[in-house]
Amino acid sequence: MLRKLYIATLALGLVATSAIGQEKQLTAESNKGGIVLTSADKDYQVSLNGRIYMDGVHYFDDATDLSSDASISDIRLGTSVKWGQWSAKVNVSFGNDEVKIKDAFLRYNYAKNSIFTVGNFFEPFGIEGAASSKDLRFIGASNMTEAMGIGRSIGLGYTYYTDKFYGSTGVFAGSVDNDNEGDQGFATTTKLVYTPIVTDKVTFQLGGSFTYRIPEANGFNESLNDDDYNREVVLAAGPEDKFLNADIQYARTDMRYNFQSMVLSGPFLLQAEYTKTKVTRDDDYVSRLMKDNPYWTHTASGGYAWPTTPGDYPGWYGELRDIETKAYYVQAGFLLGDNYAYDSASAYIKRPKAGSYEFLVRYDNTNLNDIDGTYFNGSYGPADLDAALGGAGNMSIQGGKSESYSVAVNYYLSDNVMFRLNYSYMDVQNQAYPLDEKIGMLKARVQVNF
Amino acid sequence: MKNFNVKNLLAGALILSSIGFAGCEDDTPDYNPYNNYKTYPLKELSDEAKAVRDYVKADAVIAHRGSTFWAPEETEAAFRWARNMGADYLEIDLQRTQDGVLLALHDGNLRRTSNIESQFPGKEDYPVSVFTLAQLRQLDAGSWFNIDVPENARQSFVGQKISTLEEVLKISEGMRIKRDIAGEPVKDMTRLDSEGDWAGYYEFEVDPQDNGNRPGVYAETKEPYLFPSMEADLAVFLSEMGWNVTDSPKVIATTPGKVDVANTMGRFILQTFSRQSIVSLEKVLPGVPKCMLLWEDESAAYVRPSNSIESLAEFINFSVDYNCHIAGPSIAGSPNGYPELTEPWMCEMYHRAGMIIHAYSFDTEDQLRKYNGDYFYAGVSRFDDPARTVSGDFEYDVNPNMFIDGGFTNLTDLSMKYQNREVAGTAQEVMDNLGY
């Protein structure tokens, strides 16, 4: 599989090259370490791109044993082709022995700053959530973005930007990872960023993103939802997704709001994001679940059953109310050897020049709990202790919460190679891991991209 | 590439590989019960609660439903046999009739242990709470046993009645139901219902076959939704009967050398699987020993196999909060094949919280030996050699805290023999002597 996709990716580039090559003579040149073939009239351009992430992580774990290791967490190979106002990109990841389609889209530049995209690409949501991992300040995104960011989806998007304004919107129909356990999801996502100050000395940016989603189905169940699928939203982050993990079942819709702000001033960076999510759930699921078995009573085998009527079931199992979670982070950076530069085309930061060092600190606060019941023995009962002890249920979500403090050093060896070193200290509270409180993580990465 | 860049590249590779090597170090023990049972945080019973715990007789032999093997369960025959066999406690399941009488019955209906099909056709699956005591007295609670357990069948079991709690207490005190010449129970016509009819009670008499044992009673309450406020009814009834040790308990005459539990502060023990019932029991019968029964299942009401140590700790901490002095875990093995909740590490945790352990239910000598730890001591029982020493190399730090303090048994005779206690004869001889 891995080999086939690799060959297919290369073939796409070569076919595109040879097709046009019959008509035009291409010139090979190097652009920031990558190979670019360009026609004489500059109208046609093809480039090969790739990346390697060589990672090491050591956990200073508490009670739960976490797997410290060294790994090749990502190998990426791809091709970009440009024909005048049209362009396309295909990009496949082979990290950790998994093959995943990453960027795979066709793009039309109506004007330089007015772009239509169709295919699999980043949904415009937040700063970190819409940025490539190679351009993030830390190794991996914050817990907030890991849990609540969106990533790539298949859809149609439009982006418009000026020096001070960046707007991007799209409609999406699920991800390439969908395992066909029912209908794909649907989403519409919009990001608006305004940068009132863009000068050589200071850049100040404010923005917001919103997404409305019908989550992907994860299995057929004729008792659940109007369309017979159970839809779930999983918000997970942190070491091995253990201590922050909210699995929200019976979801109907998923809405997320993100507010972002960034200040660049010479070698200084200040960046913050806040995200709130709201998952609505199928509040009538219990009645449907029980419709074929409305009367349970004392059974022939001598067992007991709950002497309730169908109307009692939601009360017995707990109301499937909406679930809200929230998170934010704040990070500050200092560049030694360069100044931060703003890229209005992506509403993000340009890569610092070769030879620069970057020092960063970050505070992240992620809360994946939405609890209104009494917790005991792995699940929730009603807030009323007597009802809880009697066995009635409650549909609270306990995804855990954490505060993380991180420091990082990046060294930009060249336009293609960088070294990263991170340390994070995570203060976790998760009732499923009652003995785990303090987790330390030391991470290093050698990052190559071309 | 410039030289200094190569140096930096090497430095980066060095950092990366050193973190990788560090990752290979096993810095934290694997998270599993065997590595954590000694240190997992647990609450501990208060000194007052421990004093109540100590009311309970050590190495208690608890006659599960009187007997399920030698006589029809929870009938007069089963309880009289258990008493004369030497059990320390008569174990019962409490239910309540429509007219509020507390009685001893295990199942949620009467189908298995009575002839309800012929007496009340169409009501086979009804719970006991829809019948009055007088109606229930029409049932034969003994004949089914003769069919189900033919090797132990006795003609005299035919016509055995469902037992009331009052009858169980009276049997413990050395009484029996009075019978006429035909062997029929004599109705107590001094106790009438609101209509002026017989209320279903029988007269008592001193049991001529009583051999002097005075066992306690170990009663299980069900989920409160089945019998709302039954715990309060129980408290009132025990006080009336002189069996509430916190409310002027009566003196029950005992015989030296015989079981005397009925005359101790540990004469009545409460047990339940229901947390809700535990809360009620602590409210209405504080200071009475209580046992939290444990079962394994992947739901909040039971010990979850997916996270057994957390779940067990949760139960233990809850038990401590509500002064449950005893843990009542299930044991594995034939014939019941119950879940294993009495592993040595689990017992260590129950004991660390200050609780004692009454496991359920014992049917074989192998189970008795296993849960008393004999196999860690070269097969030597602590009843044979209190100073026995560990023999062999085990994954555990084997110690006496890893084993039970008593058990619910279907074969009181076997448990008595295992503990080297004096008995009045074989199980069959005791049954014969009682006139069955």
Contacts between the chains, C-beta under 8 A, distances in Angstrom:
chain1	res1	chain2	res2	distance
A	54	B	16	6.0
A	55	B	16	7.5
A	56	B	15	7.7
A	56	B	16	4.6
A	56	B	17	7.1
A	56	B	18	7.7
A	56	B	19	3.4
A	56	B	20	4.3
A	56	B	22	8.0
A	56	B	23	6.6
A	57	B	19	6.8
A	57	B	23	6.6
A	58	B	19	5.1
A	58	B	22	4.5
A	58	B	23	4.9
A	59	B	23	7.9
A	60	B	27	7.4
A	61	B	27	7.1
A	61	B	28	4.9
A	62	B	28	7.7
A	63	B	28	7.5
A	63	B	31	5.7
A	63	B	36	7.5
A	64	B	31	5.0
A	65	B	28	5.1
A	65	B	29	7.5
A	65	B	30	5.4
A	65	B	31	5.4
A	67	B	23	7.8
A	68	B	19	8.0
A	68	B	22	6.7
A	68	B	23	3.0
A	68	B	24	7.4
A	68	B	25	7.6
A	68	B	27	8.0
A	69	B	20	6.9
A	69	B	23	4.9
A	70	B	16	6.7
A	70	B	17	6.9
A	70	B	19	6.9
A	70	B	20	2.9
A	70	B	23	6.3
A	297	B	125	7.3
A	298	B	108	4.5
A	298	B	109	5.3
A	298	B	125	5.7
A	298	B	126	7.1
A	298	B	127	4.9
A	299	B	108	7.1
A	299	B	125	7.1
A	300	B	109	7.6
A	300	B	111	6.5
A	300	B	124	7.7
A	300	B	125	5.6
A	302	B	106	7.6
A	302	B	107	3.6
A	302	B	108	5.0
A	302	B	109	6.2
A	302	B	111	7.3
A	302	B	112	6.1
A	303	B	108	6.3
A	304	B	108	5.1
A	304	B	222	7.6
A	304	B	223	6.6
A	304	B	226	6.6
A	306	B	225	7.6
A	307	B	225	7.5
A	376	B	300	6.3
A	376	B	314	5.9
A	376	B	318	7.0
A	377	B	300	4.6
A	377	B	301	7.8
A	377	B	304	6.6
A	377	B	311	5.5
A	377	B	314	4.5
A	377	B	315	7.1
A	378	B	300	6.2
A	378	B	304	5.4
A	378	B	306	7.8
A	378	B	307	6.4
A	378	B	310	7.3
A	378	B	311	6.4
A	378	B	314	7.8
A	379	B	299	7.4
A	379	B	300	4.3
A	381	B	300	6.9
A	385	B	279	7.8
A	386	B	276	6.4
A	386	B	279	7.1
A	389	B	274	7.7
A	389	B	275	4.2
A	389	B	276	4.0
A	389	B	278	7.9
A	389	B	279	5.9
A	390	B	223	7.3
A	390	B	224	6.7
A	390	B	225	6.2
A	390	B	274	7.9
A	390	B	276	4.5
A	391	B	223	7.4
A	391	B	276	7.6
A	391	B	300	7.4
A	391	B	301	5.6
A	411	B	8	6.8
A	411	B	12	7.5
A	413	B	5	5.9
A	413	B	8	5.6
A	413	B	9	6.8
A	413	B	12	7.7
A	414	B	5	7.1
A	417	B	9	7.1
A	419	B	8	7.2
A	419	B	11	7.7
A	419	B	12	3.9
A	419	B	15	7.3
A	421	B	15	6.4
A	432	B	307	7.6
A	434	B	310	6.1
A	435	B	36	7.7
A	435	B	40	7.4
A	435	B	41	7.7
A	442	B	19	6.0
A	442	B	22	7.6
A	443	B	19	7.4
A	444	B	12	7.7
A	444	B	15	5.0
A	444	B	16	4.8
A	444	B	19	4.9
A	445	B	16	7.4
A	446	B	12	5.0
A	446	B	13	6.6
A	446	B	16	5.6
